[in-house]
Amino acid sequence: MSKEDVEIVRRGLDLLREAHERGTATDALLEQCAADIRVDASHRVFNPNVFEGHAGVRRSIEETCDAWEDFHETTERLIDTGDRVVVLQTFGGRGRASRAQVQQRGALIWTVRDGLVRHIEIFGDQREALQAAGLEPEGEDP
């Protein structure tokens, strides 16, 4: 993984936040994604799913925006593993239907090849994400 790929992830995170604010993927975000991108959200508790292609990216963002009010995410740390970037985050919001306020730590694993985002895995548990990336979680909280 090169510094350029890490910067693609940083830019992608900024564009993803913008997409969540708008309720849909922006063209700028989709331009950073391969046509056959795969967004794997099967590791999360709520609405586990796998999304394919640009249409899948749009659907993933729209489903998140439909489920949450005031959805927000804060990047805590980026970890370059050589072939992927692990993004440790805190995210939360208020459930649109339940009205419950939620705040939790999670993670994303981004795979970038040839300057395009090819795969994003979404985890509701940082330890699980670190283990999936072949890293050992440190201490109680990564």
Contact map, one row per residue, 1 for C-alpha under 8 A:
1110110000000000000000000000000000000000000000000000000000000000000000000000000111110000000000000000000000000001000000000000000000000000000000
1111110000000000000000000000000000000000000000000000000000000000000000000000000001000000000000000000000000000000000000000000000000000000000000
1111111000000000000000000000000000000000000000000000000000000000000000000000000000000000000000000000000000000000000000000000000000000000000000
0111111100000000000000000000000000000000000000000000000000000000000000000000000000000000000000000000000000000000001000000000000000000000000000
1111111110000000000000000000000000000000000000000000000000000000000000000000000000000000000000000000000000000001101000000000000000000000000000
1111111111000000000000000000000000000000000000000000000000000000000000000000000100001000000000000000000000000000000000000000000000000000000000
0011111111100000000000000000000000000000000000000000000000000000000000000000000000000000000000000000000000000000000000000000000000000000000000
0001111111110000000000000000000100000000000000000000000000000000000000000000000000000000000000000000000000000001001110000000000000000000000000
0000111111111000000000000000000000000000000000000000000000000000000000000000000000001000000000000000000000000101000010000000000000000000000000
0000011111111100000000000000000000000000000000000000000000000000000000000000000000000000000000000000000000000000000000000000000000000000000000
0000001111111110000000000000000000000000000000000000000000000000000000000000000000000000000000000000000000000000000000000000000000000000000000
0000000111111111000000000000100100000000000000000000000000000000000000000000000000000000000000000000000000000000000000000000000000000000000000
0000000011111111100000000000000000000000000000000000000000000000000000000000000000000000000000000000000000000000000000000000000000000000000000
0000000001111111110000000000000000000000000000000000000000000000000000000000000000000000000000000000000000000000000000000000000000000000000000
0000000000111111111000000101100000000000000000000000000000000000000000000000000000000000000000000000000000000000000000000000000000000000000000
0000000000011111111100001000100000000000000000000000000000000000000000000000000000000000000000000000000000000000000000000000000000000000000000
0000000000001111111110000000000000000000000000000000000000000000000000011000000000000000000000000000000000000000000000000000000000000000000000
0000000000000111111111000100000000000000000000000000000000000000000000000000000000000000000000000000000000000000000000000000000000000000000000
0000000000000011111111111100100000000000000000000000000000001000000000000000000000000000000000000000000000000000000000000000000000000000000000
0000000000000001111111111000000000000000000000000000000000001101100000100000000000000000000000000000000000000000000000000000000000000000000000
0000000000000000111111100000000000000000000000000000000000000000000000000000000000000000000000000000000000000000000000000000000000000000000000
0000000000000000011111111000000000000000000000000000000000000000000000000000000000000000000000000000000000000000000000000000000000000000000000
0000000000000000001111111000000000000000000000000000000000001100100000000000000000000000000000000000000000000000000000000000000000000000000000
0000000000000000001101111100000000000000000000000000000001001100000000000000000000000000000000000000000000000000000000000000000000000000000000
0000000000000001001101111110110000000000000000000000000011001000000000000000000000000000000000000000000000000000000000000000000000000000000000
0000000000000010011000011111110000000000000000000000000000000000000000000000000000000000000000000000000000000000000000000000000000000000000000
0000000000000000000000001111111000000000000000000000000000000000000000000000000000000000000000000000000000000000000000000000000000000000000000
0000000000000010000000000111111100000000000000000000000000000000000000000000000000000000000000000000000000000000000000000000000000000000000000
0000000000010011001000001111111110000000000000000000000000000000000000000000000000000000000000000000000000000000000000000000000000000000000000
0000000000000000000000001111111111000000000000000000010010000000000000000000000000000000000000000000000000000000000000000000000000000000000000
0000000000000000000000000011111111000000000000000000000000000000000000000000000000000000000000000000000000000000000000000000000000000000000000
0000000100010000000000000001111111000000000000000000000000000000000000000000000000000000000000000000000000000000001110000000000000000000000000
0000000000000000000000000000111111101000000000000000010000000000000000000000000000000000000000000000000000000000000111000000000000000000000000
0000000000000000000000000000011111111000000000000000110000000000000000000000000000000000000000000000000000000000000111000000000000000000000000
0000000000000000000000000000000011111000000000000000110000000000000000000000000000000000000000000000000000000000000000000000000000000000000000
0000000000000000000000000000000001111100000000000001110000000000000000000000000000000000000000000000000000000000000001000000000000000000000000
0000000000000000000000000000000011111110000000000001110000000000000000000000000000000000000000000000000000000000000011110000000000000000000000
0000000000000000000000000000000000011111000000000111100100000000000000000000000000000000000000000000000000000000000001110000000000000000000000
0000000000000000000000000000000000001111100000000111000110010000000000000000000000000000000000000000000000000000000000111100000000000000000000
0000000000000000000000000000000000000111111000001110000000000000000000000000000000000000000000000000000000000000000000111100000000000000000000
0000000000000000000000000000000000000011111100111110000000000000000000000000000000000000000000000000000000000000000000001110000000000000000000
0000000000000000000000000000000000000001111100111100000000000000000000000000000000000000000000000000000000000000000000000100000000000000000000
0000000000000000000000000000000000000001111110010000000000000000000000000000000000000000000000000000000000000000000000001111000000000000000000
0000000000000000000000000000000000000000111111110000000000000000000000000000000000000000000000000000000000000000000000000111000000000000000000
0000000000000000000000000000000000000000001111110000000000000000000000000000000000000000000000000000000000000000000000000001000000000000000000
0000000000000000000000000000000000000000000111110000000000000000000000000000000000000000000000000000000000000000000000000000000000000000000000
0000000000000000000000000000000000000000110111111000000000000000000000000000000000000000000000000000000000000000000000000000000000000000000000
0000000000000000000000000000000000000000111111111100000000000000000000000000000000000000000000000000000000000000000000000000000000000000000000
0000000000000000000000000000000000000001110000111110000000000000000000000000000000000000000000000000000000000000000000000000000000000000000000
0000000000000000000000000000000000000111110000011111000000000000000000000000000000000000000000000000000000000000000000000000000000000000000000
0000000000000000000000000000000000000111100000001111100110110000000000000000000000000000000000000000000000000000000000000000000000000000000000
0000000000000000000000000000000000011110000000000111111110000000000000000000000000000000000000000000000000000000000000000000000000000000000000
0000000000000000000000000000000001111100000000000011111110000000000000000000000000000000000000000000000000000000000000000000000000000000000000
0000000000000000000000000000010011111000000000000001111111000000000000000000000000000000000000000000000000000000000000000000000000000000000000
0000000000000000000000000000000000000000000000000001111111100000000000000000000000000000000000000000000000000000000000000000000000000000000000
0000000000000000000000000000000000000110000000000011111111110000000000000000000000000000000000000000000000000000000000000000000000000000000000
0000000000000000000000001000010000000010000000000011111111111000000000000000000000000000000000000000000000000000000000000000000000000000000000
0000000000000000000000011000000000000000000000000000011111111100000000000000000000000000000000000000000000000000000000000000000000000000000000
0000000000000000000000000000000000000000000000000010001111111110000000000000000000000000000000000000000000000000000000000000000000000000000000
0000000000000000000000000000000000000010000000000010000111111111000000000000000000000000000000000000000000000000000000000000000000000000000000
0000000000000000001100111000000000000000000000000000000011111111100000000000000000000000000000000000000000000000000000000000000000000000000000
0000000000000000000100110000000000000000000000000000000001111111110000000000000000000000000000000000000000000000000000000000000000000000000000
0000000000000000000000000000000000000000000000000000000000111111111000000000000000000000000000000000000000000000000000000000000000000000000000
0000000000000000000100000000000000000000000000000000000000011111111100000000000000000000000000000000000000000000000000000000000000000000000000
0000000000000000000100100000000000000000000000000000000000001111111110100000000000000000000000000000000000000000000000000000000000000000000000
0000000000000000000000000000000000000000000000000000000000000111111110000000000000000000000000010000000000000000000000000000000000000000000000
0000000000000000000000000000000000000000000000000000000000000011111110000000000000000000000000111000000000000000000000000000000000000000000000
0000000000000000000000000000000000000000000000000000000000000001111111100000000000000000000011110000000000000000000000000000000000000000000000
0000000000000000000000000000000000000000000000000000000000000000111111100000000000000000000011110000000000000000000000000000000000000000000000
0000000000000000000000000000000000000000000000000000000000000000000111110000000000000000000111000000000000000000000000000000000000000000000000
0000000000000000000100000000000000000000000000000000000000000000100111111000000000000000001111000000000000000000000000000000000000000000000000
0000000000000000100000000000000000000000000000000000000000000000000001111100000000000000001110000000000000000000000000000000000000000000000000
0000000000000000100000000000000000000000000000000000000000000000000000111110000000000000111100000000000000000000000000000000000000000000000000
0000000000000000000000000000000000000000000000000000000000000000000000011111000000000000111000000000000000000000000000000000000000000000000000
0000000000000000000000000000000000000000000000000000000000000000000000001111110000000011110000000000000000000000000000000000000000000000000000
0000000000000000000000000000000000000000000000000000000000000000000000000111110000000011110000000000000000000000000000000000000000000000000000
0000000000000000000000000000000000000000000000000000000000000000000000000011111000000011100000000000000000000000000000000000000000000000000000
0000000000000000000000000000000000000000000000000000000000000000000000000011111100001111000000000000000000000000000000000000000000000000000000
0000000000000000000000000000000000000000000000000000000000000000000000000000111110001110000000000000000000000000000000000000000000000000000000
1000010000000000000000000000000000000000000000000000000000000000000000000000011111111100000000000000000000000000000000000000000000000000000000
1000000000000000000000000000000000000000000000000000000000000000000000000000001111111100000000000000000000000000000000000000000000001000000000
1100000000000000000000000000000000000000000000000000000000000000000000000000000111111000000000000000000000000000000000000000000000000000000000
1000000000000000000000000000000000000000000000000000000000000000000000000000000111111000000000000000000000000011000000000000000000000000000000
1000000000000000000000000000000000000000000000000000000000000000000000000000000111111100000000000000000000001111000000000000000000001000000000
0000010010000000000000000000000000000000000000000000000000000000000000000000011111111110000000000000000000001110000000000000000000000000000000
0000000000000000000000000000000000000000000000000000000000000000000000000000011110011111000000000000000000111100000000000000000011001000000000
0000000000000000000000000000000000000000000000000000000000000000000000000011111000001111100000000000000000111100000000000000000000000000000000
0000000000000000000000000000000000000000000000000000000000000000000000000011110000000111110000000000000011110000000000000000010000000000000000
0000000000000000000000000000000000000000000000000000000000000000000000001111100000000011111000000000000011110000000000000000000000000000000000
0000000000000000000000000000000000000000000000000000000000000000000000001111000000000001111100000000001111000000000000000000000000000000000000
0000000000000000000000000000000000000000000000000000000000000000000000111100000000000000111110000000001111000000000000000000000000000000000000
0000000000000000000000000000000000000000000000000000000000000000000001111000000000000000011111000000111100000000000000000000000000000000000000
0000000000000000000000000000000000000000000000000000000000000000000111110000000000000000001111100000111000000000000000000000000000000000000000
0000000000000000000000000000000000000000000000000000000000000000000111100000000000000000000111110111110000000000000000000000000000000000000000
0000000000000000000000000000000000000000000000000000000000000000001110000000000000000000000011111111110000000000000000000000000000000000000000
0000000000000000000000000000000000000000000000000000000000000000011110000000000000000000000001111110000000000000000000000000000000000000000000
0000000000000000000000000000000000000000000000000000000000000000001000000000000000000000000000111110000000000000000000000000000000000000000000
0000000000000000000000000000000000000000000000000000000000000000000000000000000000000000000001111111000000000000000000000000000000000000000000
0000000000000000000000000000000000000000000000000000000000000000000000000000000000000000000001111111100000000000000000000000000000000000000000
0000000000000000000000000000000000000000000000000000000000000000000000000000000000000000000001100111110000000000000000000000000000000000000000
0000000000000000000000000000000000000000000000000000000000000000000000000000000000000000000111100011111000000000000000000000000000000000000000
0000000000000000000000000000000000000000000000000000000000000000000000000000000000000000000111100001111100000000000000000000000000000000000000
0000000000000000000000000000000000000000000000000000000000000000000000000000000000000000011110000000111110000000000000000000000000000000000000
0000000000000000000000000000000000000000000000000000000000000000000000000000000000000000011100000000011111000000000000000001000000000000000000
0000000000000000000000000000000000000000000000000000000000000000000000000000000000000001111000000000001111100000000000000001110000000000000000
0000000000000000000000000000000000000000000000000000000000000000000000000000000000000001111000000000000111110000000000000111110000000000000000
0000000000000000000000000000000000000000000000000000000000000000000000000000000000000111100000000000000011111000000000000111110010000000000000
0000000000000000000000000000000000000000000000000000000000000000000000000000000000000111100000000000000001111100000000011110000010000000000000
0000000000000000000000000000000000000000000000000000000000000000000000000000000000011110000000000000000000111110000000111100000010001000000000
0000000010000000000000000000000000000000000000000000000000000000000000000000000000011110000000000000000000011111000011111000000000000000000000
0000000000000000000000000000000000000000000000000000000000000000000000000000000000111000000000000000000000001111100011110000000000000000000000
1000100110000000000000000000000000000000000000000000000000000000000000000000000000110000000000000000000000000111111111100000000000000000000000
0000100000000000000000000000000000000000000000000000000000000000000000000000000000000000000000000000000000000011111111000000000000000000000000
0000000000000000000000000000000000000000000000000000000000000000000000000000000000000000000000000000000000000001111100000000000000000000000000
0001100100000000000000000000000100000000000000000000000000000000000000000000000000000000000000000000000000000001111110000000000000000000000000
0000000100000000000000000000000111000000000000000000000000000000000000000000000000000000000000000000000000000001111111000000000000000000000000
0000000110000000000000000000000111001000000000000000000000000000000000000000000000000000000000000000000000000111101111110000000000000000000000
0000000000000000000000000000000011011100000000000000000000000000000000000000000000000000000000000000000000000111100111110000000000000000000000
0000000000000000000000000000000000001111000000000000000000000000000000000000000000000000000000000000000000001111000011111000000000000000000000
0000000000000000000000000000000000001111000000000000000000000000000000000000000000000000000000000000000000011110000011111100000000000000000000
0000000000000000000000000000000000000011101000000000000000000000000000000000000000000000000000000000000000011100000000111110000000000000000000
0000000000000000000000000000000000000011111100000000000000000000000000000000000000000000000000000000000001111000000000011111000000000000000000
0000000000000000000000000000000000000000101100000000000000000000000000000000000000000000000000000000000001110000000000001111110110000000000000
0000000000000000000000000000000000000000001110000000000000000000000000000000000000000000000000000000000111100000000000000111110000000000000000
0000000000000000000000000000000000000000000000000000000000000000000000000000000000000000000000000000000011100000000000000011111110000000000000
0000000000000000000000000000000000000000000000000000000000000000000000000000000000000001000000000000000011100000000000000011111111000000000001
0000000000000000000000000000000000000000000000000000000000000000000000000000000000000000000000000000000000000000000000000000111111100000100011
0000000000000000000000000000000000000000000000000000000000000000000000000000000000000000000000000000000000000000000000000010111111110000000000
0000000000000000000000000000000000000000000000000000000000000000000000000000000000000100000000000000000000111000000000000010111111111000000000
0000000000000000000000000000000000000000000000000000000000000000000000000000000000000100000000000000000000000000000000000000011111111111100000
0000000000000000000000000000000000000000000000000000000000000000000000000000000000000000000000000000000000000000000000000000001111111111100000
0000000000000000000000000000000000000000000000000000000000000000000000000000000000000000000000000000000000000000000000000000000111111110000000
0000000000000000000000000000000000000000000000000000000000000000000000000000000010010100000000000000000000001000000000000000000011111110000000
0000000000000000000000000000000000000000000000000000000000000000000000000000000000000000000000000000000000000000000000000000000001111111000000
0000000000000000000000000000000000000000000000000000000000000000000000000000000000000000000000000000000000000000000000000000000001111111100000
0000000000000000000000000000000000000000000000000000000000000000000000000000000000000000000000000000000000000000000000000000000001100111110000
0000000000000000000000000000000000000000000000000000000000000000000000000000000000000000000000000000000000000000000000000000001001100011111011
0000000000000000000000000000000000000000000000000000000000000000000000000000000000000000000000000000000000000000000000000000000000000001111111
0000000000000000000000000000000000000000000000000000000000000000000000000000000000000000000000000000000000000000000000000000000000000000111111
0000000000000000000000000000000000000000000000000000000000000000000000000000000000000000000000000000000000000000000000000000000000000000011111
0000000000000000000000000000000000000000000000000000000000000000000000000000000000000000000000000000000000000000000000000000001000000000111111
0000000000000000000000000000000000000000000000000000000000000000000000000000000000000000000000000000000000000000000000000000011000000000111111
